[in-house]
Every structure is written in C-alpha cells, then in structure tokens.
Amino acid sequence: MKRSDIALWAAALILAPTLWPSAGRAGTAADDYQNYCAQCHGTMGTGQGINETAGGLSVSPRSHINAEEMSKLSDEDLRLGIAEGGDALQKSGLMPPWGKTLSSENIDELVIYLRKLCKCVGKQ
Ligand code: HEC
C-alpha cells in the first residue's frame, strides 16, 4: 500500500463516525433545533432567525426564551404544535409541521430543550 493510500484510509476512519451518525437518530435536540428551527426561531431561540430578519414572515416566530409567553403553553401543546404545525394550535401556518420529519422521541427531546431555553415550566 502506498503511503498516500494509508493517509487516505486513516482520514476515512477518522471521518466515518461524523459522516454516519448512529442509525435512526436525527441527532440531539440541540442539533435538531439548529437544523430545523433556527432559520425562523434563531440560533439562540430569540425568534430572530434569518427568515424573520430578512423580513419574510408576516407572523413573527415565537421567541423561545420568552418565559411569560412560553409558560402559557403546556408541554402537550408544544408537542402538538411541533408535530402538526401552527394550525393545530390555532396559530399561524407559517409554523410548519415536523411530525413526518422528526420521531416522537425527537419531539419529546425538543420540548425539554424548549423548556431549557425559556427557563420556564408549561401550563399544567
Ligand atoms: C418557517 C419558519 C419556522 C420554522 C422553520 C419553525 N417555526 Fe416554530 N413558529 C414559527 C412561527 C411564525 C410561529 C408563530 C405562530 C403564531 O404565533 O401564530 C411559530 C411558533 C412556534 C411554537 C408555538 C409557540 C407559541 O407560543 O405558540 C413552537 C412551540 C414552535 N414554533 C416550535 C418550533 C420548533 C421546535 C421548530 C423546529 C423543529 C420550529 N418551530 C420551526 C415559524 C417557524
């Protein structure tokens, strides 16, 4: 084996775990948030994602760090809104449904993540 081949194999072995995440999991809630939510809700959850700051949304995405607003919703409401979109909460359809993209386990973890962002508990 040529030296350059060995270097290539070594690089492939190092990269493999990053390229093939463990089967069946989209990633951690923090990853899911950055991948699927941040474009509207912002990387920090302030509601200032690129879709909002570019002036494209007629209804502003919720700031997930707003404890007062976020505590008006139960965890079950959050789950429903994430899975079925804004319509399911009688809110704007600009909030997309994620139930076909994310597993219910992923959504449960996102609810926990949102509660950390708002530092609040849901309506009981
Ligand atoms: C295309 C833009 C967009 C994306 C992407 C998006 N949202 Fe939203 N989201 C919105 C908008 C707009 C609202 C506000 C709806 C309203 O107030 O009528 C909203 C509202 C919500 C609400 C309801 C908050 C409340 O107080 O009623 C939750 C929960 C939520 N989003 C979570 C998420 C999560 C989690 C993701 C990623 C999996 C996500 N959103 C991705 C646009 C988006």
Backbone and ligand atoms as CSV (ligand in chain L), in Angstrom:
chain,resi,resn,atom,element,x,y,z
A,1,MET,N,N,0.848,-1.210,0.000
A,1,MET,CA,C,0.000,0.000,0.000
A,1,MET,C,C,0.879,1.254,0.000
A,2,LYS,N,N,0.541,2.185,-0.865
A,2,LYS,CA,C,1.330,3.420,-0.936
A,2,LYS,C,C,1.064,4.272,0.307
A,3,ARG,N,N,2.028,5.098,0.606
A,3,ARG,CA,C,1.880,5.977,1.784
A,3,ARG,C,C,0.636,6.857,1.681
A,4,SER,N,N,0.390,7.373,0.459
A,4,SER,CA,C,-0.765,8.270,0.286
A,4,SER,C,C,-2.073,7.500,0.492
A,5,ASP,N,N,-2.071,6.177,0.134
A,5,ASP,CA,C,-3.274,5.358,0.359
A,5,ASP,C,C,-3.530,5.214,1.856
A,6,ILE,N,N,-2.454,4.999,2.584
A,6,ILE,CA,C,-2.600,4.837,4.039
A,6,ILE,C,C,-3.182,6.117,4.649
A,7,ALA,N,N,-2.688,7.240,4.185
A,7,ALA,CA,C,-3.190,8.522,4.708
A,7,ALA,C,C,-4.682,8.663,4.404
A,8,LEU,N,N,-5.083,8.217,3.209
A,8,LEU,CA,C,-6.486,8.311,2.813
A,8,LEU,C,C,-7.371,7.447,3.708
A,9,TRP,N,N,-6.915,6.200,3.967
A,9,TRP,CA,C,-7.673,5.299,4.839
A,9,TRP,C,C,-7.766,5.859,6.250
A,10,ALA,N,N,-6.661,6.429,6.710
A,10,ALA,CA,C,-6.670,6.996,8.065
A,10,ALA,C,C,-7.684,8.129,8.143
A,11,ALA,N,N,-7.713,8.961,7.110
A,11,ALA,CA,C,-8.667,10.080,7.091
A,11,ALA,C,C,-10.102,9.554,7.064
A,12,ALA,N,N,-10.334,8.490,6.261
A,12,ALA,CA,C,-11.686,7.933,6.155
A,12,ALA,C,C,-12.143,7.390,7.505
A,13,LEU,N,N,-11.216,6.715,8.208
A,13,LEU,CA,C,-11.588,6.140,9.508
A,13,LEU,C,C,-11.903,7.226,10.522
A,14,ILE,N,N,-11.175,8.321,10.459
A,14,ILE,CA,C,-11.420,9.409,11.406
A,14,ILE,C,C,-12.757,10.088,11.102
A,15,LEU,N,N,-13.067,10.232,9.801
A,15,LEU,CA,C,-14.296,10.930,9.413
A,15,LEU,C,C,-15.544,10.069,9.553
A,16,ALA,N,N,-15.376,8.728,9.485
A,16,ALA,CA,C,-16.541,7.838,9.431
A,16,ALA,C,C,-17.612,8.142,10.485
A,17,PRO,N,N,-17.250,8.256,11.763
A,17,PRO,CA,C,-18.316,8.475,12.756
A,17,PRO,C,C,-19.072,9.786,12.556
A,18,THR,N,N,-18.421,10.802,12.011
A,18,THR,CA,C,-19.133,12.068,11.803
A,18,THR,C,C,-20.053,11.985,10.590
A,19,LEU,N,N,-19.654,11.166,9.594
A,19,LEU,CA,C,-20.462,11.079,8.384
A,19,LEU,C,C,-21.647,10.141,8.551
A,20,TRP,N,N,-21.500,9.122,9.393
A,20,TRP,CA,C,-22.604,8.176,9.609
A,20,TRP,C,C,-23.048,8.218,11.063
A,21,PRO,N,N,-23.934,9.150,11.410
A,21,PRO,CA,C,-24.406,9.200,12.797
A,21,PRO,C,C,-25.193,7.932,13.111
A,22,SER,N,N,-25.274,7.556,14.383
A,22,SER,CA,C,-25.910,6.297,14.752
A,22,SER,C,C,-27.316,6.192,14.150
A,23,ALA,N,N,-27.639,5.020,13.683
A,23,ALA,CA,C,-28.859,4.793,12.899
A,23,ALA,C,C,-30.120,5.219,13.644
A,24,GLY,N,N,-31.056,5.788,12.914
A,24,GLY,CA,C,-32.376,6.057,13.458
A,24,GLY,C,C,-32.488,7.323,14.292
A,25,ARG,N,N,-31.402,8.015,14.537
A,25,ARG,CA,C,-31.484,9.228,15.344
A,25,ARG,C,C,-31.094,10.419,14.495
A,26,ALA,N,N,-31.909,11.443,14.515
A,26,ALA,CA,C,-31.597,12.633,13.730
A,26,ALA,C,C,-30.499,13.443,14.412
A,27,GLY,N,N,-30.252,13.177,15.693
A,27,GLY,CA,C,-29.228,13.923,16.414
A,27,GLY,C,C,-29.785,14.367,17.742
A,28,THR,N,N,-29.045,15.195,18.445
A,28,THR,CA,C,-29.553,15.684,19.719
A,28,THR,C,C,-30.583,16.781,19.459
A,29,ALA,N,N,-31.334,17.129,20.490
A,29,ALA,CA,C,-32.326,18.197,20.340
A,29,ALA,C,C,-31.643,19.494,19.914
A,30,ALA,N,N,-30.451,19.751,20.439
A,30,ALA,CA,C,-29.749,20.989,20.064
A,30,ALA,C,C,-29.424,20.987,18.576
A,31,ASP,N,N,-29.020,19.813,18.046
A,31,ASP,CA,C,-28.744,19.714,16.606
A,31,ASP,C,C,-30.033,19.898,15.811
A,32,ASP,N,N,-31.096,19.209,16.255
A,32,ASP,CA,C,-32.368,19.321,15.546
A,32,ASP,C,C,-32.824,20.782,15.513
A,33,TYR,N,N,-32.653,21.465,16.643
A,33,TYR,CA,C,-33.082,22.868,16.709
A,33,TYR,C,C,-32.320,23.708,15.684
A,34,GLN,N,N,-30.999,23.495,15.621
A,34,GLN,CA,C,-30.193,24.277,14.668
A,34,GLN,C,C,-30.555,23.917,13.230
A,35,ASN,N,N,-30.872,22.621,12.987
A,35,ASN,CA,C,-31.183,22.184,11.619
A,35,ASN,C,C,-32.571,22.592,11.163
A,36,TYR,N,N,-33.561,22.491,12.045
A,36,TYR,CA,C,-34.950,22.623,11.599
A,36,TYR,C,C,-35.669,23.864,12.125
A,37,CYS,N,N,-35.182,24.503,13.149
A,37,CYS,CA,C,-35.943,25.574,13.802
A,37,CYS,C,C,-35.254,26.937,13.688
A,38,ALA,N,N,-33.915,26.901,13.642
A,38,ALA,CA,C,-33.153,28.147,13.761
A,38,ALA,C,C,-33.408,29.126,12.626
A,39,GLN,N,N,-33.763,28.617,11.437
A,39,GLN,CA,C,-33.948,29.551,10.324
A,39,GLN,C,C,-35.071,30.540,10.606
A,40,CYS,N,N,-36.020,30.156,11.445
A,40,CYS,CA,C,-37.085,31.092,11.833
A,40,CYS,C,C,-36.918,31.570,13.278
A,41,HIS,N,N,-36.680,30.616,14.192
A,41,HIS,CA,C,-36.643,30.983,15.615
A,41,HIS,C,C,-35.273,31.505,16.059
A,42,GLY,N,N,-34.275,31.422,15.186
A,42,GLY,CA,C,-32.950,31.944,15.515
A,42,GLY,C,C,-32.073,30.901,16.192
A,43,THR,N,N,-30.770,31.016,15.998
A,43,THR,CA,C,-29.853,30.026,16.574
A,43,THR,C,C,-29.900,30.052,18.098
A,44,MET,N,N,-30.243,31.198,18.678
A,44,MET,CA,C,-30.317,31.300,20.138
A,44,MET,C,C,-31.760,31.195,20.649
A,45,GLY,N,N,-32.719,30.996,19.738
A,45,GLY,CA,C,-34.116,30.841,20.143
A,45,GLY,C,C,-34.853,32.143,20.409
A,46,THR,N,N,-34.269,33.256,19.974
A,46,THR,CA,C,-34.867,34.560,20.269
A,46,THR,C,C,-35.978,34.951,19.297
A,47,GLY,N,N,-36.243,34.101,18.297
A,47,GLY,CA,C,-37.259,34.436,17.297
A,47,GLY,C,C,-36.680,35.272,16.159
A,48,GLN,N,N,-35.376,35.459,16.168
A,48,GLN,CA,C,-34.724,36.307,15.155
A,48,GLN,C,C,-33.927,35.476,14.164
A,49,GLY,N,N,-34.586,34.448,13.601
A,49,GLY,CA,C,-33.920,33.646,12.570
A,49,GLY,C,C,-33.822,34.418,11.274
A,50,ILE,N,N,-33.083,33.859,10.332
A,50,ILE,CA,C,-32.831,34.564,9.073
A,50,ILE,C,C,-34.123,34.850,8.318
A,51,ASN,N,N,-35.110,33.935,8.383
A,51,ASN,CA,C,-36.383,34.194,7.684
A,51,ASN,C,C,-37.082,35.417,8.258
A,52,GLU,N,N,-36.917,35.631,9.545
A,52,GLU,CA,C,-37.544,36.783,10.194
A,52,GLU,C,C,-36.745,38.061,9.935
A,53,THR,N,N,-35.435,37.983,10.117
A,53,THR,CA,C,-34.642,39.206,9.978
A,53,THR,C,C,-34.580,39.666,8.517
A,54,ALA,N,N,-34.773,38.721,7.577
A,54,ALA,CA,C,-34.803,39.112,6.167
A,54,ALA,C,C,-36.141,39.753,5.812
A,55,GLY,N,N,-37.068,39.780,6.770
A,55,GLY,CA,C,-38.335,40.467,6.562
A,55,GLY,C,C,-39.373,39.627,5.854
A,56,GLY,N,N,-39.164,38.297,5.816
A,56,GLY,CA,C,-40.034,37.446,5.016
A,56,GLY,C,C,-41.275,36.908,5.697
A,57,LEU,N,N,-41.415,37.023,7.001
A,57,LEU,CA,C,-42.539,36.375,7.680
A,57,LEU,C,C,-43.557,37.405,8.166
A,58,SER,N,N,-44.836,37.152,7.839
A,58,SER,CA,C,-45.876,38.100,8.242
A,58,SER,C,C,-46.259,37.910,9.710
A,59,VAL,N,N,-46.012,36.720,10.247
A,59,VAL,CA,C,-46.229,36.489,11.682
A,59,VAL,C,C,-44.866,36.151,12.277
A,60,SER,N,N,-44.479,36.855,13.340
A,60,SER,CA,C,-43.138,36.640,13.900
A,60,SER,C,C,-43.058,35.300,14.619
A,61,PRO,N,N,-41.979,34.555,14.402
A,61,PRO,CA,C,-41.783,33.314,15.144
A,61,PRO,C,C,-41.676,33.620,16.639
A,62,ARG,N,N,-42.238,32.748,17.437
A,62,ARG,CA,C,-42.152,32.907,18.894
A,62,ARG,C,C,-40.696,32.992,19.331
A,63,SER,N,N,-40.418,33.899,20.292
A,63,SER,CA,C,-39.122,33.860,20.974
A,63,SER,C,C,-39.216,32.755,22.012
A,64,HIS,N,N,-38.419,31.714,21.841
A,64,HIS,CA,C,-38.473,30.578,22.775
A,64,HIS,C,C,-37.790,30.886,24.103
A,65,ILE,N,N,-37.181,32.058,24.204
A,65,ILE,CA,C,-36.594,32.430,25.507
A,65,ILE,C,C,-37.550,33.321,26.303
A,66,ASN,N,N,-38.747,33.568,25.742
A,66,ASN,CA,C,-39.735,34.412,26.421
A,66,ASN,C,C,-40.542,33.554,27.407
A,67,ALA,N,N,-40.136,33.580,28.669
A,67,ALA,CA,C,-40.736,32.696,29.682
A,67,ALA,C,C,-42.228,32.970,29.846
A,68,GLU,N,N,-42.616,34.253,29.802
A,68,GLU,CA,C,-44.021,34.592,30.011
A,68,GLU,C,C,-44.908,33.943,28.943
A,69,GLU,N,N,-44.526,34.098,27.675
A,69,GLU,CA,C,-45.320,33.519,26.583
A,69,GLU,C,C,-45.229,31.993,26.575
A,70,MET,N,N,-44.015,31.480,26.751
A,70,MET,CA,C,-43.819,30.031,26.648
A,70,MET,C,C,-44.506,29.274,27.783
A,71,SER,N,N,-44.698,29.935,28.936
A,71,SER,CA,C,-45.343,29.227,30.044
A,71,SER,C,C,-46.867,29.163,29.873
A,72,LYS,N,N,-47.402,29.873,28.856
A,72,LYS,CA,C,-48.841,29.790,28.588
A,72,LYS,C,C,-49.210,28.469,27.915
A,73,LEU,N,N,-48.197,27.779,27.383
A,73,LEU,CA,C,-48.450,26.516,26.681
A,73,LEU,C,C,-48.033,25.345,27.557
A,74,SER,N,N,-48.834,24.269,27.529
A,74,SER,CA,C,-48.445,23.050,28.235
A,74,SER,C,C,-47.410,22.304,27.387
A,75,ASP,N,N,-46.736,21.335,27.982
A,75,ASP,CA,C,-45.797,20.519,27.209
A,75,ASP,C,C,-46.534,19.801,26.077
A,76,GLU,N,N,-47.785,19.407,26.368
A,76,GLU,CA,C,-48.595,18.722,25.347
A,76,GLU,C,C,-48.880,19.672,24.173
A,77,ASP,N,N,-49.146,20.958,24.463
A,77,ASP,CA,C,-49.346,21.945,23.389
A,77,ASP,C,C,-48.089,22.054,22.528
A,78,LEU,N,N,-46.934,22.097,23.188
A,78,LEU,CA,C,-45.681,22.224,22.442
A,78,LEU,C,C,-45.503,21.025,21.514
A,79,ARG,N,N,-45.755,19.834,22.072
A,79,ARG,CA,C,-45.625,18.608,21.279
A,79,ARG,C,C,-46.538,18.664,20.047
A,80,LEU,N,N,-47.791,19.061,20.278
A,80,LEU,CA,C,-48.779,19.138,19.200
A,80,LEU,C,C,-48.352,20.169,18.148
A,81,GLY,N,N,-47.927,21.328,18.606
A,81,GLY,CA,C,-47.515,22.388,17.680
A,81,GLY,C,C,-46.323,21.979,16.845
A,82,ILE,N,N,-45.366,21.304,17.461
A,82,ILE,CA,C,-44.170,20.877,16.712
A,82,ILE,C,C,-44.566,19.782,15.715
A,83,ALA,N,N,-45.361,18.817,16.154
A,83,ALA,CA,C,-45.716,17.692,15.273
A,83,ALA,C,C,-46.652,18.128,14.150
A,84,GLU,N,N,-47.653,18.954,14.466
A,84,GLU,CA,C,-48.695,19.245,13.475
A,84,GLU,C,C,-48.681,20.676,12.957
A,85,GLY,N,N,-47.806,21.508,13.508
A,85,GLY,CA,C,-47.658,22.860,12.999
A,85,GLY,C,C,-48.573,23.858,13.689
A,86,GLY,N,N,-48.416,25.127,13.309
A,86,GLY,CA,C,-49.159,26.220,13.946
A,86,GLY,C,C,-50.667,26.043,13.892
A,87,ASP,N,N,-51.167,25.494,12.783
A,87,ASP,CA,C,-52.618,25.305,12.628
A,87,ASP,C,C,-53.221,24.560,13.814
A,88,ALA,N,N,-52.503,23.541,14.298
A,88,ALA,CA,C,-53.028,22.687,15.366
A,88,ALA,C,C,-53.217,23.467,16.666
A,89,LEU,N,N,-52.525,24.607,16.786
A,89,LEU,CA,C,-52.657,25.442,17.993
A,89,LEU,C,C,-53.485,26.691,17.697
A,90,GLN,N,N,-54.192,26.686,16.563
A,90,GLN,CA,C,-54.920,27.872,16.087
A,90,GLN,C,C,-53.968,29.058,15.948
A,91,LYS,N,N,-52.748,28.738,15.506
A,91,LYS,CA,C,-51.763,29.802,15.259
A,91,LYS,C,C,-51.370,29.765,13.793
A,92,SER,N,N,-50.405,30.599,13.458
A,92,SER,CA,C,-50.037,30.740,12.051
A,92,SER,C,C,-49.499,29.445,11.438
A,93,GLY,N,N,-49.966,29.168,10.218
A,93,GLY,CA,C,-49.458,28.049,9.435
A,93,GLY,C,C,-48.026,28.271,8.966
A,94,LEU,N,N,-47.457,29.435,9.260
A,94,LEU,CA,C,-46.030,29.655,8.959
A,94,LEU,C,C,-45.159,28.771,9.837
A,95,MET,N,N,-45.737,28.307,10.967
A,95,MET,CA,C,-45.036,27.326,11.794
A,95,MET,C,C,-45.312,25.957,11.182
A,96,PRO,N,N,-44.284,25.333,10.567
A,96,PRO,CA,C,-44.519,24.090,9.814
A,96,PRO,C,C,-44.727,22.877,10.726
A,97,PRO,N,N,-45.375,21.822,10.215
A,97,PRO,CA,C,-45.489,20.562,10.956
A,97,PRO,C,C,-44.219,19.719,10.785
A,98,TRP,N,N,-43.750,19.117,11.880
A,98,TRP,CA,C,-42.495,18.349,11.833
A,98,TRP,C,C,-42.693,16.869,12.093
A,99,GLY,N,N,-43.968,16.450,12.252
A,99,GLY,CA,C,-44.253,15.062,12.626
A,99,GLY,C,C,-43.790,14.014,11.632
A,100,LYS,N,N,-43.576,14.417,10.375
A,100,LYS,CA,C,-43.101,13.437,9.390
A,100,LYS,C,C,-41.580,13.462,9.283
A,101,THR,N,N,-40.965,14.505,9.840
A,101,THR,CA,C,-39.507,14.639,9.763
A,101,THR,C,C,-38.848,14.110,11.035
A,102,LEU,N,N,-39.491,14.388,12.163
A,102,LEU,CA,C,-38.906,14.035,13.462
A,102,LEU,C,C,-39.741,12.954,14.131
A,103,SER,N,N,-39.069,12.034,14.827
A,103,SER,CA,C,-39.789,10.992,15.564
A,103,SER,C,C,-40.429,11.614,16.809
A,104,SER,N,N,-41.370,10.896,17.425
A,104,SER,CA,C,-41.995,11.458,18.629
A,104,SER,C,C,-40.955,11.581,19.747
A,105,GLU,N,N,-39.953,10.703,19.718
A,105,GLU,CA,C,-38.861,10.803,20.699
A,105,GLU,C,C,-38.069,12.101,20.478
A,106,ASN,N,N,-37.763,12.409,19.212
A,106,ASN,CA,C,-37.062,13.661,18.883
A,106,ASN,C,C,-37.877,14.858,19.362
A,107,ILE,N,N,-39.208,14.778,19.169
A,107,ILE,CA,C,-40.075,15.900,19.538
A,107,ILE,C,C,-40.124,16.059,21.060
A,108,ASP,N,N,-40.209,14.930,21.785
A,108,ASP,CA,C,-40.170,14.998,23.260
A,108,ASP,C,C,-38.885,15.699,23.722
A,109,GLU,N,N,-37.773,15.354,23.066
A,109,GLU,CA,C,-36.493,15.960,23.461
A,109,GLU,C,C,-36.461,17.446,23.126
A,110,LEU,N,N,-37.103,17.813,22.004
A,110,LEU,CA,C,-37.176,19.238,21.653
A,110,LEU,C,C,-37.999,20.017,22.684
A,111,VAL,N,N,-39.063,19.381,23.209
A,111,VAL,CA,C,-39.873,20.046,24.233
A,111,VAL,C,C,-39.000,20.329,25.468
A,112,ILE,N,N,-38.204,19.347,25.865
A,112,ILE,CA,C,-37.293,19.551,27.008
A,112,ILE,C,C,-36.304,20.685,26.692
A,113,TYR,N,N,-35.818,20.688,25.444
A,113,TYR,CA,C,-34.877,21.725,25.008
A,113,TYR,C,C,-35.526,23.112,25.075
A,114,LEU,N,N,-36.800,23.200,24.612
A,114,LEU,CA,C,-37.505,24.488,24.645
A,114,LEU,C,C,-37.695,24.964,26.080
A,115,ARG,N,N,-37.964,24.024,26.997
A,115,ARG,CA,C,-38.136,24.398,28.411
A,115,ARG,C,C,-36.825,24.911,29.007
A,116,LYS,N,N,-35.707,24.409,28.498
A,116,LYS,CA,C,-34.413,24.928,28.959
A,116,LYS,C,C,-34.199,26.333,28.408
A,117,LEU,N,N,-34.590,26.535,27.124
A,117,LEU,CA,C,-34.415,27.859,26.518
A,117,LEU,C,C,-35.231,28.914,27.262
A,118,CYS,N,N,-36.488,28.578,27.604
A,118,CYS,CA,C,-37.357,29.592,28.241
A,118,CYS,C,C,-37.138,29.636,29.749
A,119,LYS,N,N,-36.414,28.644,30.293
A,119,LYS,CA,C,-36.251,28.531,31.742
A,119,LYS,C,C,-37.615,28.654,32.420
A,120,CYS,N,N,-38.590,27.921,31.853
A,120,CYS,CA,C,-39.941,28.000,32.396
A,120,CYS,C,C,-40.597,26.629,32.361
A,121,VAL,N,N,-41.677,26.485,33.119
A,121,VAL,CA,C,-42.460,25.251,33.042
A,121,VAL,C,C,-43.756,25.570,32.310
A,122,GLY,N,N,-44.361,24.531,31.746
A,122,GLY,CA,C,-45.584,24.729,30.979
A,122,GLY,C,C,-46.810,24.822,31.869
A,123,LYS,N,N,-47.887,25.378,31.283
A,123,LYS,CA,C,-49.185,25.396,31.931
A,123,LYS,C,C,-49.552,23.945,32.237
A,124,GLN,N,N,-50.072,23.676,33.444
A,124,GLN,CA,C,-50.413,22.281,33.794
A,124,GLN,C,C,-51.779,21.909,33.278
L,1,HEC,C1,C,-40.631,28.585,8.565
L,1,HEC,C2,C,-40.464,29.191,9.873
L,1,HEC,C3,C,-40.498,28.305,11.096
L,1,HEC,C4,C,-39.758,27.179,11.355
L,1,HEC,C5,C,-38.731,26.521,10.460
L,1,HEC,C6,C,-40.139,26.754,12.678
L,1,HEC,N1,N,-41.073,27.592,13.210
L,1,HEC,FE1,FE,-41.928,27.450,15.036
L,1,HEC,N2,N,-43.076,29.077,14.631
L,1,HEC,C7,C,-42.990,29.849,13.501
L,1,HEC,C8,C,-43.931,30.961,13.592
L,1,HEC,C9,C,-44.138,32.053,12.570
L,1,HEC,C10,C,-44.573,30.815,14.850
L,1,HEC,C11,C,-45.619,31.746,15.464
L,1,HEC,C12,C,-47.004,31.312,15.129
L,1,HEC,C13,C,-48.028,32.271,15.702
L,1,HEC,O1,O,-47.735,32.939,16.704
L,1,HEC,O2,O,-49.140,32.342,15.131
L,1,HEC,C14,C,-44.026,29.608,15.454
L,1,HEC,C15,C,-44.443,29.110,16.669
L,1,HEC,C16,C,-43.876,28.034,17.302
L,1,HEC,C17,C,-44.327,27.480,18.549
L,1,HEC,C18,C,-45.552,27.945,19.319
L,1,HEC,C19,C,-45.156,28.962,20.348
L,1,HEC,C20,C,-46.344,29.644,20.930
L,1,HEC,O3,O,-46.176,30.339,21.923
L,1,HEC,O4,O,-47.461,29.491,20.446
L,1,HEC,C21,C,-43.484,26.463,18.877
L,1,HEC,C22,C,-43.543,25.579,20.120
L,1,HEC,C23,C,-42.533,26.357,17.816
L,1,HEC,N3,N,-42.793,27.308,16.860
L,1,HEC,C24,C,-41.504,25.452,17.783
L,1,HEC,C25,C,-40.718,25.213,16.660
L,1,HEC,C26,C,-39.743,24.159,16.583
L,1,HEC,C27,C,-39.381,23.240,17.742
L,1,HEC,C28,C,-39.235,24.200,15.334
L,1,HEC,C29,C,-38.219,23.251,14.730
L,1,HEC,C30,C,-38.496,21.829,14.805
L,1,HEC,C31,C,-39.877,25.289,14.629
L,1,HEC,N4,N,-40.760,25.889,15.469
L,1,HEC,C32,C,-39.608,25.645,13.315
L,1,HEC,C33,C,-42.168,29.632,12.420
L,1,HEC,C34,C,-41.309,28.564,12.274
